[in-house]
Amino acid sequence: MTSLISADCVYTPCFCEENAYKLCERLIREPCELYVAFISNCAKQVPLWHQRASSHPSGLVIWDYHVLVLQRTASECLIWDLDTTLPFPCSLSLYSEAALNINLPLSPELARCWRVISADAYLNGFASDRSHMQLEDGSWQATPPTYQCIVASDGTKMRLADYINVIDTPDISSASTAATLLGTVYSEAAFLQAFAPQNTPILEQQQQRSAVLDPEATCTA
């Protein structure tokens, strides 16, 4: 795949779902196995380390959700995360150790879940009117992208909540349509087993512990 640096990518802080969309448009120009992953949980508190937005020495941010791009090759899985300070792209092995910090036990409410969607399905089905980033008075929590809002191929103007939702079955006309549009939800252990089987023993140890993270590190978007 042609070399790509983060500085050459379309990027708007706090709009990771659109950053991933624009990155997919770029990467899919060449044949590759590409996915988009939404990371969230029912508490909407997702701890990630080595994040550009962090003021913590460890780079810790607790997002309400986060979105990145996965590229599966014959030998490994690569993470394309425009919000990380790690290499771009980064191997899933390194990302798991550094950004996910999988050796650190998490309390159950902070356990991360992953919704993984094929890039083609995401480019066809994603839509956002950016209303989730507007306050009641119409002002913005963060400056929005300068390009027009993304509309799905079926004309839908807002589907972001369906992607962020990793708990309930979204209200979509049929299960087959939902599976095509919205992909598959994994626990983090199942996700890493599917995309990086060598990490499974570490995850089994992680599931038996608990930890508390700094609540002041919480961010939105």
Short mmCIF file of the C-alpha atoms (twelve columns), coordinates in Angstrom:
data_MODEL
# 
_entry.id   MODEL 
# 
loop_
_atom_site.group_PDB 
_atom_site.id 
_atom_site.type_symbol 
_atom_site.label_atom_id 
_atom_site.label_alt_id 
_atom_site.label_comp_id 
_atom_site.label_asym_id 
_atom_site.label_seq_id 
_atom_site.Cartn_x 
_atom_site.Cartn_y 
_atom_site.Cartn_z 
_atom_site.pdbx_PDB_model_num 
ATOM 1   C CA . MET A 1   0.000   0.000   0.000  1 
ATOM 2   C CA . THR A 2   1.219   3.502   -0.814 1 
ATOM 3   C CA . SER A 3   2.865   5.148   2.159  1 
ATOM 4   C CA . LEU A 4   0.599   7.593   3.970  1 
ATOM 5   C CA . ILE A 5   1.438   9.935   6.824  1 
ATOM 6   C CA . SER A 6   -1.084  11.323  9.292  1 
ATOM 7   C CA . ALA A 7   -0.327  14.922  8.296  1 
ATOM 8   C CA . ASP A 8   -1.683  14.190  4.816  1 
ATOM 9   C CA . CYS A 9   -5.030  12.884  6.143  1 
ATOM 10  C CA . VAL A 10  -8.298  14.752  6.633  1 
ATOM 11  C CA . TYR A 11  -8.508  15.292  10.393 1 
ATOM 12  C CA . THR A 12  -10.892 17.180  12.672 1 
ATOM 13  C CA . PRO A 13  -10.404 16.851  16.464 1 
ATOM 14  C CA . CYS A 14  -13.358 15.204  18.267 1 
ATOM 15  C CA . PHE A 15  -14.882 13.875  15.023 1 
ATOM 16  C CA . CYS A 16  -13.127 10.499  14.942 1 
ATOM 17  C CA . GLU A 17  -16.022 8.794   13.124 1 
ATOM 18  C CA . GLU A 18  -15.636 11.201  10.200 1 
ATOM 19  C CA . ASN A 19  -11.847 11.038  10.311 1 
ATOM 20  C CA . ALA A 20  -12.149 7.261   9.935  1 
ATOM 21  C CA . TYR A 21  -14.590 7.692   7.040  1 
ATOM 22  C CA . LYS A 22  -12.235 10.024  5.182  1 
ATOM 23  C CA . LEU A 23  -9.278  7.735   5.903  1 
ATOM 24  C CA . CYS A 24  -11.199 4.759   4.475  1 
ATOM 25  C CA . GLU A 25  -11.907 6.739   1.317  1 
ATOM 26  C CA . ARG A 26  -8.145  7.197   0.961  1 
ATOM 27  C CA . LEU A 27  -6.995  3.682   1.862  1 
ATOM 28  C CA . ILE A 28  -9.616  1.791   -0.123 1 
ATOM 29  C CA . ARG A 29  -8.229  3.137   -3.387 1 
ATOM 30  C CA . GLU A 30  -5.823  0.178   -3.279 1 
ATOM 31  C CA . PRO A 31  -6.903  -3.456  -2.764 1 
ATOM 32  C CA . CYS A 32  -6.865  -4.294  0.949  1 
ATOM 33  C CA . GLU A 33  -8.929  -5.895  3.715  1 
ATOM 34  C CA . LEU A 34  -10.143 -2.854  5.576  1 
ATOM 35  C CA . TYR A 35  -12.491 -2.319  8.537  1 
ATOM 36  C CA . VAL A 36  -13.721 0.467   10.783 1 
ATOM 37  C CA . ALA A 37  -13.937 -0.164  14.531 1 
ATOM 38  C CA . PHE A 38  -16.059 1.708   17.077 1 
ATOM 39  C CA . ILE A 39  -14.889 1.225   20.661 1 
ATOM 40  C CA . SER A 40  -17.386 1.951   23.440 1 
ATOM 41  C CA . ASN A 41  -19.262 0.474   26.405 1 
ATOM 42  C CA . CYS A 42  -22.534 1.058   28.236 1 
ATOM 43  C CA . ALA A 43  -20.865 3.506   30.631 1 
ATOM 44  C CA . LYS A 44  -19.545 5.553   27.665 1 
ATOM 45  C CA . GLN A 45  -16.136 5.608   29.355 1 
ATOM 46  C CA . VAL A 46  -13.408 4.145   27.159 1 
ATOM 47  C CA . PRO A 47  -9.829  4.359   28.465 1 
ATOM 48  C CA . LEU A 48  -7.117  4.714   25.838 1 
ATOM 49  C CA . TRP A 49  -3.484  5.663   26.299 1 
ATOM 50  C CA . HIS A 50  -1.017  7.486   24.023 1 
ATOM 51  C CA . GLN A 51  -3.712  9.889   22.812 1 
ATOM 52  C CA . ARG A 52  -2.854  13.243  21.271 1 
ATOM 53  C CA . ALA A 53  -5.655  15.017  23.178 1 
ATOM 54  C CA . SER A 54  -4.299  14.013  26.587 1 
ATOM 55  C CA . SER A 55  -2.498  16.244  29.075 1 
ATOM 56  C CA . HIS A 56  -1.493  13.201  31.158 1 
ATOM 57  C CA . PRO A 57  2.109   11.944  30.932 1 
ATOM 58  C CA . SER A 58  0.768   8.512   29.930 1 
ATOM 59  C CA . GLY A 59  -1.418  9.998   27.209 1 
ATOM 60  C CA . LEU A 60  -4.552  8.677   28.908 1 
ATOM 61  C CA . VAL A 61  -7.944  9.866   27.700 1 
ATOM 62  C CA . ILE A 62  -11.299 8.370   28.658 1 
ATOM 63  C CA . TRP A 63  -13.439 8.857   25.574 1 
ATOM 64  C CA . ASP A 64  -17.185 8.258   25.400 1 
ATOM 65  C CA . TYR A 65  -16.343 6.335   22.216 1 
ATOM 66  C CA . HIS A 66  -13.483 6.128   19.768 1 
ATOM 67  C CA . VAL A 67  -13.215 5.146   16.104 1 
ATOM 68  C CA . LEU A 68  -10.239 3.813   14.184 1 
ATOM 69  C CA . VAL A 69  -9.445  1.899   10.999 1 
ATOM 70  C CA . LEU A 70  -8.142  -1.679  10.849 1 
ATOM 71  C CA . GLN A 71  -6.193  -3.143  7.970  1 
ATOM 72  C CA . ARG A 72  -5.701  -6.905  7.906  1 
ATOM 73  C CA . THR A 73  -2.700  -8.188  5.946  1 
ATOM 74  C CA . ALA A 74  -1.365  -11.710 5.416  1 
ATOM 75  C CA . SER A 75  0.985   -11.366 8.384  1 
ATOM 76  C CA . GLU A 76  -0.590  -8.884  10.810 1 
ATOM 77  C CA . CYS A 77  -3.355  -6.407  11.581 1 
ATOM 78  C CA . LEU A 78  -2.565  -2.692  11.401 1 
ATOM 79  C CA . ILE A 79  -4.294  0.075   13.355 1 
ATOM 80  C CA . TRP A 80  -4.770  3.439   11.669 1 
ATOM 81  C CA . ASP A 81  -5.610  5.839   14.517 1 
ATOM 82  C CA . LEU A 82  -5.338  9.552   13.786 1 
ATOM 83  C CA . ASP A 83  -5.625  10.390  17.493 1 
ATOM 84  C CA . THR A 84  -2.707  8.325   18.756 1 
ATOM 85  C CA . THR A 85  0.891   9.343   19.373 1 
ATOM 86  C CA . LEU A 86  1.973   5.822   18.391 1 
ATOM 87  C CA . PRO A 87  3.243   5.077   14.857 1 
ATOM 88  C CA . PHE A 88  0.809   5.546   11.979 1 
ATOM 89  C CA . PRO A 89  -0.111  2.878   11.141 1 
ATOM 90  C CA . CYS A 90  0.642   0.812   14.227 1 
ATOM 91  C CA . SER A 91  0.676   -2.965  14.611 1 
ATOM 92  C CA . LEU A 92  -2.253  -4.341  16.609 1 
ATOM 93  C CA . SER A 93  0.273   -5.993  18.911 1 
ATOM 94  C CA . LEU A 94  1.881   -2.660  19.836 1 
ATOM 95  C CA . TYR A 95  -1.477  -0.862  19.985 1 
ATOM 96  C CA . SER A 96  -2.824  -3.526  22.362 1 
ATOM 97  C CA . GLU A 97  0.107   -3.157  24.713 1 
ATOM 98  C CA . ALA A 98  0.469   0.634   24.580 1 
ATOM 99  C CA . ALA A 99  -2.878  2.227   23.692 1 
ATOM 100 C CA . LEU A 100 -5.225  -0.441  25.095 1 
ATOM 101 C CA . ASN A 101 -2.831  -1.238  27.942 1 
ATOM 102 C CA . ILE A 102 -4.283  -4.746  28.016 1 
ATOM 103 C CA . ASN A 103 -2.067  -5.845  30.902 1 
ATOM 104 C CA . LEU A 104 -3.821  -3.324  33.143 1 
ATOM 105 C CA . PRO A 105 -7.004  -4.761  34.695 1 
ATOM 106 C CA . LEU A 106 -10.180 -2.740  34.179 1 
ATOM 107 C CA . SER A 107 -13.303 -2.597  36.296 1 
ATOM 108 C CA . PRO A 108 -16.260 -4.265  34.502 1 
ATOM 109 C CA . GLU A 109 -17.996 -0.977  33.655 1 
ATOM 110 C CA . LEU A 110 -14.884 0.216   31.781 1 
ATOM 111 C CA . ALA A 111 -14.478 -2.954  29.716 1 
ATOM 112 C CA . ARG A 112 -14.206 -1.984  26.065 1 
ATOM 113 C CA . CYS A 113 -16.458 -3.447  23.361 1 
ATOM 114 C CA . TRP A 114 -15.710 -3.277  19.653 1 
ATOM 115 C CA . ARG A 115 -18.112 -2.891  16.736 1 
ATOM 116 C CA . VAL A 116 -16.236 -3.856  13.574 1 
ATOM 117 C CA . ILE A 117 -17.658 -2.934  10.153 1 
ATOM 118 C CA . SER A 118 -16.225 -3.580  6.709  1 
ATOM 119 C CA . ALA A 119 -14.932 -0.401  5.094  1 
ATOM 120 C CA . ASP A 120 -17.275 -0.813  2.128  1 
ATOM 121 C CA . ALA A 121 -20.309 -1.097  4.409  1 
ATOM 122 C CA . TYR A 122 -19.178 1.903   6.421  1 
ATOM 123 C CA . LEU A 123 -18.683 4.085   3.377  1 
ATOM 124 C CA . ASN A 124 -22.175 3.156   2.176  1 
ATOM 125 C CA . GLY A 125 -24.023 3.242   5.493  1 
ATOM 126 C CA . PHE A 126 -22.443 5.877   7.728  1 
ATOM 127 C CA . ALA A 127 -24.264 9.180   8.185  1 
ATOM 128 C CA . SER A 128 -23.934 12.042  10.638 1 
ATOM 129 C CA . ASP A 129 -25.615 15.428  10.880 1 
ATOM 130 C CA . ARG A 130 -23.176 16.290  13.733 1 
ATOM 131 C CA . SER A 131 -26.049 17.113  16.079 1 
ATOM 132 C CA . HIS A 132 -24.354 15.084  18.838 1 
ATOM 133 C CA . MET A 133 -21.718 17.825  19.027 1 
ATOM 134 C CA . GLN A 134 -24.133 20.749  19.303 1 
ATOM 135 C CA . LEU A 135 -25.291 22.335  22.554 1 
ATOM 136 C CA . GLU A 136 -28.865 23.457  23.203 1 
ATOM 137 C CA . ASP A 137 -28.082 26.990  22.062 1 
ATOM 138 C CA . GLY A 138 -26.753 25.684  18.745 1 
ATOM 139 C CA . SER A 139 -23.094 26.284  19.559 1 
ATOM 140 C CA . TRP A 140 -20.501 23.580  19.010 1 
ATOM 141 C CA . GLN A 141 -18.647 21.541  21.631 1 
ATOM 142 C CA . ALA A 142 -15.826 21.341  19.089 1 
ATOM 143 C CA . THR A 143 -15.333 23.020  15.726 1 
ATOM 144 C CA . PRO A 144 -16.938 20.771  13.060 1 
ATOM 145 C CA . PRO A 145 -15.344 19.724  9.764  1 
ATOM 146 C CA . THR A 146 -15.482 22.277  6.977  1 
ATOM 147 C CA . TYR A 147 -16.886 19.825  4.395  1 
ATOM 148 C CA . GLN A 148 -20.590 18.990  4.219  1 
ATOM 149 C CA . CYS A 149 -22.208 16.425  6.515  1 
ATOM 150 C CA . ILE A 150 -21.890 12.812  5.371  1 
ATOM 151 C CA . VAL A 151 -25.141 11.250  4.129  1 
ATOM 152 C CA . ALA A 152 -25.568 7.470   3.689  1 
ATOM 153 C CA . SER A 153 -26.168 5.975   0.248  1 
ATOM 154 C CA . ASP A 154 -29.809 5.296   1.228  1 
ATOM 155 C CA . GLY A 155 -30.347 8.951   2.145  1 
ATOM 156 C CA . THR A 156 -30.123 8.494   5.922  1 
ATOM 157 C CA . LYS A 157 -28.731 11.637  7.547  1 
ATOM 158 C CA . MET A 158 -27.919 10.368  11.059 1 
ATOM 159 C CA . ARG A 159 -26.829 6.851   11.991 1 
ATOM 160 C CA . LEU A 160 -23.985 7.539   14.416 1 
ATOM 161 C CA . ALA A 161 -25.815 6.253   17.505 1 
ATOM 162 C CA . ASP A 162 -26.342 2.856   15.866 1 
ATOM 163 C CA . TYR A 163 -22.594 2.447   15.431 1 
ATOM 164 C CA . ILE A 164 -21.726 3.616   18.940 1 
ATOM 165 C CA . ASN A 165 -24.318 1.276   20.451 1 
ATOM 166 C CA . VAL A 166 -22.499 -1.922  21.484 1 
ATOM 167 C CA . ILE A 167 -25.245 -3.194  23.796 1 
ATOM 168 C CA . ASP A 168 -28.710 -3.173  22.199 1 
ATOM 169 C CA . THR A 169 -29.843 -4.312  18.754 1 
ATOM 170 C CA . PRO A 170 -30.332 -1.160  16.643 1 
ATOM 171 C CA . ASP A 171 -33.822 -0.512  15.280 1 
ATOM 172 C CA . ILE A 172 -33.155 -1.389  11.638 1 
ATOM 173 C CA . SER A 173 -35.645 -3.058  9.306  1 
ATOM 174 C CA . SER A 174 -34.052 -6.516  9.285  1 
ATOM 175 C CA . ALA A 175 -31.297 -8.451  11.031 1 
ATOM 176 C CA . SER A 176 -29.492 -9.059  7.725  1 
ATOM 177 C CA . THR A 177 -29.535 -5.337  6.918  1 
ATOM 178 C CA . ALA A 178 -28.220 -4.500  10.379 1 
ATOM 179 C CA . ALA A 179 -25.436 -7.059  10.063 1 
ATOM 180 C CA . THR A 180 -24.400 -5.656  6.689  1 
ATOM 181 C CA . LEU A 181 -24.525 -2.002  7.726  1 
ATOM 182 C CA . LEU A 182 -23.342 -2.244  11.303 1 
ATOM 183 C CA . GLY A 183 -20.973 -5.200  11.347 1 
ATOM 184 C CA . THR A 184 -20.226 -7.340  14.398 1 
ATOM 185 C CA . VAL A 185 -19.896 -6.482  18.090 1 
ATOM 186 C CA . TYR A 186 -17.068 -8.158  20.038 1 
ATOM 187 C CA . SER A 187 -15.890 -8.102  23.603 1 
ATOM 188 C CA . GLU A 188 -12.280 -6.950  23.615 1 
ATOM 189 C CA . ALA A 189 -11.097 -10.492 24.332 1 
ATOM 190 C CA . ALA A 190 -13.100 -11.844 21.380 1 
ATOM 191 C CA . PHE A 191 -11.894 -9.015  19.138 1 
ATOM 192 C CA . LEU A 192 -8.243  -9.698  19.901 1 
ATOM 193 C CA . GLN A 193 -8.751  -13.420 19.553 1 
ATOM 194 C CA . ALA A 194 -10.248 -12.861 16.095 1 
ATOM 195 C CA . PHE A 195 -7.687  -10.347 14.867 1 
ATOM 196 C CA . ALA A 196 -4.620  -11.246 16.952 1 
ATOM 197 C CA . PRO A 197 -4.988  -14.794 18.379 1 
ATOM 198 C CA . GLN A 198 -1.569  -14.694 20.015 1 
ATOM 199 C CA . ASN A 199 -2.853  -12.150 22.555 1 
ATOM 200 C CA . THR A 200 -5.585  -14.386 24.018 1 
ATOM 201 C CA . PRO A 201 -3.664  -15.702 27.090 1 
ATOM 202 C CA . ILE A 202 -2.953  -12.132 28.231 1 
ATOM 203 C CA . LEU A 203 -6.638  -11.282 27.963 1 
ATOM 204 C CA . GLU A 204 -7.690  -14.246 30.073 1 
ATOM 205 C CA . GLN A 205 -5.563  -12.878 32.914 1 
ATOM 206 C CA . GLN A 206 -6.958  -9.377  32.436 1 
ATOM 207 C CA . GLN A 207 -10.570 -10.536 32.821 1 
ATOM 208 C CA . GLN A 208 -9.936  -11.743 36.376 1 
ATOM 209 C CA . ARG A 209 -8.845  -8.369  37.733 1 
ATOM 210 C CA . SER A 210 -10.300 -4.893  38.355 1 
ATOM 211 C CA . ALA A 211 -8.921  -1.356  38.456 1 
ATOM 212 C CA . VAL A 212 -10.030 2.248   38.842 1 
ATOM 213 C CA . LEU A 213 -8.934  4.969   36.395 1 
ATOM 214 C CA . ASP A 214 -8.789  8.713   36.888 1 
ATOM 215 C CA . PRO A 215 -12.285 10.116  36.157 1 
ATOM 216 C CA . GLU A 216 -10.836 13.556  35.480 1 
ATOM 217 C CA . ALA A 217 -9.364  12.204  32.227 1 
ATOM 218 C CA . THR A 218 -12.851 11.967  30.671 1 
ATOM 219 C CA . CYS A 219 -13.406 13.661  27.277 1 
ATOM 220 C CA . THR A 220 -16.386 13.833  24.934 1 
ATOM 221 C CA . ALA A 221 -16.512 12.729  21.297 1 
# 
